[in-house]
């Protein structure tokens, strides 16, 4: 299934549709992401013009991911992040690997998948999607440590999942000898270290240049250069742009966006407003295009794999959250039972999982429909079911905690 990204005319129309959906969703007090996903599905199902339009790798990675990742990192403060840094790193490394293996084992034993398909599926499902999580936060109005943990984890483990996905493809390659454990470790360190180095370097350079500017528009322009420049530079050296944009956003957000920061007070106001707008546009397009992509999946196959794939995704997430956080129970990073539940249920999947699945399915034969259907059911379940129930769950847990 090869889908084209939207052209300029279609993009303008989709932004208008997204605005209408946002107005209706807010009046009905429903998550905008759910409305966008359903609307996109309807457009592709009943509108012949959109039948071949959907979310593809080029549109997501080059246009939509950089602003979403950068905006989330720009608003994250290091003083808050460093308290739980070890916990977050554990969730985004050990947790992702645990979830990957757990999901793979279930898919292999329950559905008879090959180890290769099962492990790749586990990798792309193991990580929560920052696009979905960031959108959910804005709807639920989450602040404080819950927001920090879920947001930081989703931003970091997105990059981890991409690295793991790439490593698995190398290990299971039919055209090359599987790499040794030492080579895998070196490749991982190179990708992660190189990507973070690119982001830090670009972020600092743009921050220093912004310090010499005297107008807000120039400062805002430099943040845009940092978001996309770090992403493309990391991709050029075969790293992951997600981690680079994340690092650039953290640098500029902490060095420039604070009371005594390098960026002027007026510049900070405009930068915040600009990136709020950019994130809204990117988020709207992601979920509309994702809904359009879902319309191309065979429903008969989806119904067959849905129970197992959804259960596997939930179990993998549960092992990550409850397993990893239990290790920190006697430390200053201990996680309350309520927060564990929020971390578990807030682990949505989204656009990146779907794009990775589309990319991998293109290399498969008859099993491509099955692989795509499994991914789609997990993504749809997480966005709709978890998205609709997260705010009520948050209210209920807060109420029970206050008794």
C-alpha positions as CSV (number, residue, x, y, z in Angstrom):
1,X,0.0,0.0,0.0
2,X,1.7,3.2,-1.2
3,X,0.0,6.4,-0.2
4,X,0.8,9.9,-1.3
5,X,1.2,12.8,1.0
6,X,-1.2,15.8,0.6
7,X,-0.5,18.4,-2.0
8,X,-0.8,22.1,-1.2
9,X,-4.5,22.4,-2.1
10,X,-5.4,19.3,-0.1
11,X,-3.3,20.5,2.9
12,X,-5.3,23.8,3.0
13,X,-8.6,21.9,2.9
14,X,-7.4,19.5,5.6
15,X,-6.4,22.4,7.9
16,X,-9.9,23.9,7.4
17,X,-11.5,20.5,8.3
18,X,-9.2,20.2,11.3
19,X,-10.3,23.6,12.6
20,X,-14.0,22.6,12.3
21,X,-13.3,19.3,14.0
22,X,-11.4,21.1,16.8
23,X,-14.3,23.5,17.4
24,X,-16.9,20.6,17.5
25,X,-14.7,18.4,19.7
26,X,-14.1,21.1,22.3
27,X,-17.8,22.0,22.5
28,X,-18.5,18.3,23.0
29,X,-15.6,18.0,25.4
30,X,-14.0,15.2,23.4
31,X,-10.3,14.7,22.5
32,X,-9.6,16.4,19.2
33,X,-7.3,13.6,18.2
34,X,-10.2,11.1,18.1
35,X,-12.4,13.4,16.0
36,X,-9.5,14.0,13.6
37,X,-8.8,10.3,13.2
38,X,-12.5,9.4,12.6
39,X,-12.9,12.3,10.2
40,X,-9.8,11.3,8.2
41,X,-11.1,7.7,8.0
42,X,-14.4,9.1,6.6
43,X,-12.8,11.3,4.1
44,X,-10.8,8.4,2.6
45,X,-13.8,6.0,2.7
46,X,-16.3,8.3,1.1
47,X,-14.2,10.9,-0.8
48,X,-12.7,9.6,-4.0
49,X,-10.3,12.6,-4.1
50,X,-8.6,11.4,-0.9
51,X,-8.6,7.7,-1.7
52,X,-4.8,7.6,-2.4
53,X,-3.8,10.2,0.2
54,X,-2.5,9.1,3.6
55,X,0.4,9.3,6.0
56,X,3.7,8.3,4.5
57,X,7.3,8.3,5.8
58,X,8.4,11.4,3.9
59,X,5.5,13.6,5.1
60,X,5.8,12.5,8.7
61,X,9.6,12.6,9.2
62,X,10.5,15.6,7.1
63,X,7.5,17.9,7.8
64,X,5.5,16.9,10.8
65,X,7.7,15.2,13.4
66,X,10.4,17.9,13.8
67,X,8.0,20.7,15.0
68,X,6.1,18.3,17.3
69,X,9.2,16.9,18.9
70,X,10.9,20.3,19.2
71,X,7.8,22.0,20.7
72,X,7.5,19.4,23.4
73,X,11.2,19.6,24.3
74,X,11.1,23.5,24.2
75,X,8.7,23.5,27.1
76,X,10.6,20.9,29.2
77,X,12.8,22.3,31.9
78,X,16.0,20.5,32.8
79,X,15.6,21.3,36.5
80,X,12.4,19.2,36.4
81,X,13.7,16.5,34.1
82,X,17.0,15.7,36.0
83,X,15.1,14.5,39.1
84,X,13.6,11.6,37.2
85,X,16.2,11.2,34.5
86,X,17.4,7.7,35.5
87,X,13.8,6.5,35.7
88,X,13.0,8.0,32.3
89,X,16.1,6.5,30.7
90,X,15.2,3.1,32.2
91,X,11.7,3.3,30.8
92,X,12.9,4.3,27.4
93,X,15.7,1.7,27.1
94,X,15.1,-1.4,29.3
95,X,11.3,-0.8,29.2
96,X,11.2,-0.7,25.4
97,X,13.3,-3.9,25.0
98,X,11.1,-5.7,27.6
99,X,7.9,-4.7,25.8
100,X,9.4,-5.6,22.4
101,X,10.2,-9.2,23.5
102,X,6.9,-9.6,25.3
103,X,4.9,-8.5,22.3
104,X,7.0,-10.6,19.9
105,X,6.6,-13.8,22.0
106,X,2.8,-13.4,22.1
107,X,2.5,-12.7,18.4
108,X,4.7,-15.8,17.6
109,X,2.9,-18.2,20.0
110,X,-0.7,-17.0,19.5
111,X,-0.7,-16.2,15.8
112,X,2.2,-18.3,14.5
113,X,4.2,-15.3,13.2
114,X,7.9,-15.7,12.3
115,X,10.4,-14.3,14.8
116,X,11.4,-11.6,12.4
117,X,7.8,-10.2,11.9
118,X,7.0,-10.6,15.6
119,X,10.2,-8.8,16.8
120,X,9.8,-5.9,14.3
121,X,6.1,-5.6,15.3
122,X,7.2,-5.6,18.9
123,X,9.7,-2.8,18.3
124,X,7.3,-0.4,16.6
125,X,4.6,-1.1,19.1
126,X,6.8,-0.9,22.2
127,X,7.2,2.8,22.2
128,X,4.5,5.4,22.9
129,X,4.1,8.0,20.3
130,X,4.9,11.6,21.4
131,X,2.4,13.0,18.9
132,X,-0.5,11.1,20.5
133,X,0.7,11.7,24.1
134,X,1.3,15.5,23.7
135,X,-2.1,15.9,22.1
136,X,-3.7,14.0,25.0
137,X,-2.1,16.1,27.6
138,X,-3.4,19.3,26.1
139,X,-7.0,17.9,26.2
140,X,-6.7,16.5,29.7
141,X,-5.0,19.5,31.1
142,X,-2.2,17.4,32.8
143,X,0.6,19.3,34.6
144,X,3.4,18.5,37.1
145,X,5.2,15.2,37.4
146,X,2.7,13.1,35.5
147,X,3.0,15.3,32.4
148,X,6.8,15.4,32.8
149,X,7.2,11.6,33.0
150,X,4.8,10.7,30.2
151,X,6.0,13.5,27.9
152,X,9.7,12.9,28.4
153,X,9.3,9.1,28.1
154,X,7.3,9.4,24.9
155,X,9.8,11.8,23.4
156,X,12.8,9.7,24.2
157,X,11.4,6.2,23.6
158,X,10.3,7.2,20.1
159,X,14.0,7.5,19.2
160,X,14.8,4.3,21.0
161,X,12.1,2.4,19.1
162,X,13.5,3.7,15.8
163,X,17.0,2.6,16.7
164,X,15.7,-0.9,17.8
165,X,13.7,-1.2,14.6
166,X,16.7,-0.4,12.5
167,X,18.9,-2.9,14.5
168,X,16.4,-5.7,14.1
169,X,16.2,-5.2,10.4
170,X,20.0,-5.5,10.3
171,X,20.0,-8.6,12.4
172,X,17.3,-10.3,10.4
173,X,18.6,-9.2,7.0
174,X,18.7,-12.0,4.5
175,X,21.4,-10.3,2.5
176,X,24.1,-9.8,5.1
177,X,25.6,-11.6,8.0
178,X,24.0,-10.7,11.4
179,X,26.1,-8.2,13.3
180,X,28.0,-9.3,16.5
181,X,26.8,-8.0,19.9
182,X,29.8,-5.7,20.0
183,X,28.9,-4.3,16.6
184,X,25.3,-3.8,17.6
185,X,26.3,-2.0,20.8
186,X,28.7,0.2,18.8
187,X,26.1,1.0,16.2
188,X,23.6,1.9,19.0
189,X,26.0,4.2,20.7
190,X,27.0,5.8,17.4
191,X,23.4,6.5,16.4
192,X,22.2,7.8,19.8
193,X,25.4,9.7,20.6
194,X,25.7,11.2,17.2
195,X,22.1,12.3,17.1
196,X,22.3,13.9,20.5
197,X,25.5,15.6,19.6
198,X,23.9,17.0,16.4
199,X,21.0,18.4,18.4
200,X,23.1,19.9,21.2
201,X,25.5,21.5,18.7
202,X,22.7,23.0,16.5
203,X,20.7,24.1,19.6
204,X,23.7,25.9,21.1
205,X,24.7,27.6,17.8
206,X,21.2,28.9,17.2
207,X,20.9,30.0,20.8
208,X,24.2,32.0,20.6
209,X,23.1,33.6,17.3
210,X,19.7,34.4,18.8
211,X,21.5,36.2,21.6
212,X,22.9,38.6,19.1
213,X,19.6,39.3,17.6
214,X,17.4,42.2,18.8
215,X,14.1,41.4,17.3
216,X,11.6,38.6,18.1
217,X,11.0,37.5,14.6
218,X,14.6,36.7,14.0
219,X,14.7,34.8,17.3
220,X,11.7,32.8,16.2
221,X,13.2,32.0,12.8
222,X,16.3,30.7,14.5
223,X,14.3,28.3,16.6
224,X,12.8,27.0,13.4
225,X,16.2,26.5,11.9
226,X,17.2,24.6,15.1
227,X,14.2,22.2,15.0
228,X,14.6,21.2,11.3
229,X,18.3,21.7,11.0
230,X,19.1,19.3,13.9
231,X,16.7,16.8,12.5
232,X,18.1,16.8,9.0
233,X,21.8,16.9,10.2
234,X,21.3,13.8,12.3
235,X,19.5,12.0,9.4
236,X,22.4,12.9,7.1
237,X,24.9,11.1,9.4
238,X,22.5,8.1,9.6
239,X,21.3,9.0,13.1
240,X,17.8,9.6,14.3
241,X,16.4,13.1,13.8
242,X,13.9,12.6,16.7
243,X,16.7,12.6,19.3
244,X,18.4,15.5,17.6
245,X,15.3,17.7,17.5
246,X,14.7,16.7,21.1
247,X,18.2,17.8,22.2
248,X,18.0,21.1,20.2
249,X,14.7,21.9,21.9
250,X,16.0,21.2,25.3
251,X,19.0,23.4,24.8
252,X,17.1,26.3,23.4
253,X,14.2,25.9,25.9
254,X,16.6,25.9,28.9
255,X,19.2,28.4,27.7
256,X,16.9,30.8,25.9
257,X,13.3,30.4,27.2
258,X,13.5,31.4,30.8
259,X,13.4,34.6,32.9
260,X,17.1,35.3,32.5
261,X,17.4,33.5,29.1
262,X,19.2,34.7,26.0
263,X,16.0,35.2,24.0
264,X,14.3,38.5,24.7
265,X,11.0,38.6,26.7
266,X,9.0,39.7,23.6
267,X,10.8,37.0,21.6
268,X,9.8,34.3,24.1
269,X,6.2,35.3,23.8
270,X,6.2,35.0,20.0
271,X,8.3,31.8,20.1
272,X,5.8,30.1,22.4
273,X,2.8,31.3,20.3
274,X,4.5,30.2,17.1
275,X,5.3,26.7,18.3
276,X,1.9,26.2,19.8
277,X,0.5,27.0,16.3
278,X,3.0,24.8,14.5
279,X,2.3,21.9,16.9
280,X,-1.5,22.3,16.3
281,X,-1.1,22.2,12.5
282,X,1.3,19.3,12.5
283,X,-0.8,17.3,15.0
284,X,-4.0,18.0,13.0
285,X,-2.4,16.8,9.8
286,X,-0.9,13.7,11.4
287,X,-4.2,12.4,12.8
288,X,-6.2,13.3,9.7
289,X,-3.7,11.5,7.4
290,X,-3.5,8.6,9.9
291,X,-7.3,8.2,9.7
292,X,-7.1,8.2,5.9
293,X,-4.4,5.5,6.0
294,X,-6.6,3.3,8.2
295,X,-9.3,3.2,5.5
296,X,-6.9,1.1,3.3
297,X,-6.5,-1.8,5.7
298,X,-8.6,-4.9,5.2
299,X,-11.2,-5.1,7.9
300,X,-11.6,-8.9,7.7
301,X,-7.9,-9.4,8.5
302,X,-8.0,-6.8,11.2
303,X,-10.8,-8.5,13.0
304,X,-8.8,-11.7,13.0
305,X,-5.7,-10.3,14.6
306,X,-7.2,-7.5,16.7
307,X,-7.8,-9.4,20.0
308,X,-4.2,-10.7,20.2
309,X,-2.4,-7.6,18.9
310,X,-4.3,-5.2,21.2
311,X,-3.7,-7.6,24.2
312,X,-0.1,-7.9,23.3
313,X,0.4,-4.2,23.1
314,X,-1.3,-3.6,26.5
315,X,0.7,-6.4,28.2
316,X,4.0,-5.1,26.8
317,X,3.1,-1.6,28.1
318,X,2.1,-3.0,31.5
319,X,5.4,-4.9,31.9
320,X,7.3,-1.7,31.0
321,X,5.5,0.6,33.4
322,X,4.8,-1.7,36.4
323,X,8.0,-3.7,36.0
324,X,10.5,-0.8,35.6
325,X,8.9,1.6,38.1
326,X,8.9,-1.2,40.8
327,X,12.7,-1.1,40.8
328,X,12.7,2.5,41.9
329,X,10.1,1.9,44.7
330,X,12.6,2.7,47.6
331,X,14.3,5.7,45.9
332,X,13.5,9.4,45.5
333,X,12.1,8.5,42.1
334,X,9.4,6.2,43.5
335,X,6.2,6.3,41.4
336,X,2.8,6.2,43.2
337,X,0.2,3.6,42.2
338,X,-2.0,6.3,40.7
339,X,0.8,7.6,38.5
340,X,1.7,4.1,37.4
341,X,-1.9,3.6,36.2
342,X,-1.7,6.9,34.3
343,X,1.6,6.0,32.7
344,X,0.2,2.6,31.6
345,X,-3.1,3.9,30.2
346,X,-1.5,7.0,28.7
347,X,0.9,5.0,26.5
348,X,-0.8,5.7,23.2
349,X,0.6,4.6,19.8
350,X,0.3,6.8,16.7
351,X,1.7,8.0,13.4
352,X,5.3,6.7,13.7
353,X,4.2,3.1,14.5
354,X,1.9,3.2,11.4
355,X,4.7,4.6,9.1
356,X,7.2,2.1,10.3
357,X,4.6,-0.7,9.7
358,X,3.9,0.6,6.2
359,X,7.6,0.7,5.4
360,X,8.2,-2.8,6.7
361,X,5.1,-4.3,5.1
362,X,6.3,-3.1,1.7
363,X,9.1,-5.8,2.0
364,X,6.6,-8.6,2.8
365,X,4.5,-10.7,0.5
366,X,1.2,-12.3,1.5
367,X,1.7,-11.5,5.2
368,X,1.7,-7.7,4.6
369,X,-2.0,-7.3,5.1
370,X,-1.8,-9.2,8.4
371,X,1.1,-7.1,9.7
372,X,-0.6,-3.8,8.8
373,X,-3.9,-4.9,10.3
374,X,-2.2,-5.8,13.6
375,X,-0.5,-2.4,13.7
376,X,-3.7,-0.5,12.8
377,X,-5.8,-2.2,15.4
378,X,-3.3,-1.3,18.2
379,X,-3.0,2.3,17.0
380,X,-6.8,2.7,16.6
381,X,-7.5,1.2,20.0
382,X,-5.0,3.4,21.7
383,X,-6.1,6.6,20.1
384,X,-9.9,6.0,20.4
385,X,-10.4,3.8,23.5
386,X,-7.5,5.1,25.6
387,X,-7.9,8.6,24.3
388,X,-11.6,8.8,25.2
389,X,-11.2,7.2,28.6
390,X,-7.9,8.8,29.8
391,X,-9.5,12.1,31.1
392,X,-12.3,10.3,33.0
393,X,-9.6,7.9,34.4
394,X,-7.6,10.9,35.5
395,X,-10.6,12.4,37.2
396,X,-11.5,9.2,38.9
397,X,-8.0,8.5,40.2
398,X,-7.6,12.0,41.5
399,X,-11.0,11.7,43.3
400,X,-10.1,8.4,44.9
401,X,-6.7,9.7,45.9
402,X,-8.2,12.7,47.7
403,X,-10.5,10.6,49.8
